[in-house]
Amino acid sequence: MGEAGADVLRLEGITRDFGEGEARSRVLRGVDFSLRRGEFAALMGPSGSWKSTLLHLMGLLDKPTGGRVLLDGQDTGTLDDDGLTRCRGRTLGFVFQFHHLLPGFTALENVLIPMAADEGRIEPSMRERARALLDRVGLASRAGARATTLSGGQAQRVAIARSLAMAPKIVLADEPTGNLDTQAADEVFSLLRDVNRDQRVTFLVVTHDRRLAERTDRIVELVDGRIVSDLPNEAR
């Protein structure tokens, strides 16, 4: 699994229903989609197109009603809850619109959390990795700062460092710049792109900002629970 150029994520015939009985409604309608190693793609669509729902299925935070989600060749539908947790923690990184840093913890401690959760303890090597990741996102000098003292852009940079803590194959970013001003948004997006190019981490970024989407390799558009466009981005 995980050969260069192979699909690191594949969705096959994904459906998602909500509600029961006569109130049951299908919101995702047979989605087929894949990401290859090293891609940097944008997922766009109007409000109510179910982008976040689709992203949650990709991230194993929810289960589809029908179809298959394959991560690095593994059919995740065959995994129990513990297996899903391990697969999610070791294959995927997440960045959200709101950084979700733990306010009582320092920047360094927030980056350590995924590693400590996976191993059940903190080793010196984990601290070294966390410091290296903070340096990578330009925040080595703020390692000891409490999350509540960071600016919005700095907090999102810490969230990006945290998303990379387990060396994921894919980072899923849901409106990662949606809560930032234009300058901070540009800086954060450039950082994501740099990590993608330097480390060959695959990124899927949900964004409503066409200007930012045009800096990706590929733009996928979702409307009413269906992919209506999936094209290489020739504008970049």
Secondary structure, DSSP 8 states (H G I E B T S, - for coil): ---TTSEEEEEEEEEEEESSGGG-EEEEEEEEEEEETT-EEEEE--TTS-HHHHHHHHTTSS--SEEEEEETTEEGGG--HHHHHHHHHHHEEEEESS----TTSBHHHHHHHHHHHHHSS--HHHHHHHHHHHHHTT-GGGTTSBGGGS-HHHHHHHHHHHHTTT--SEEEEESTTTTS-HHHHHHHHHHHHHHHHHH--EEEEE-S-HHHHTTSSEEEEEETTEEEEEEE-TT-
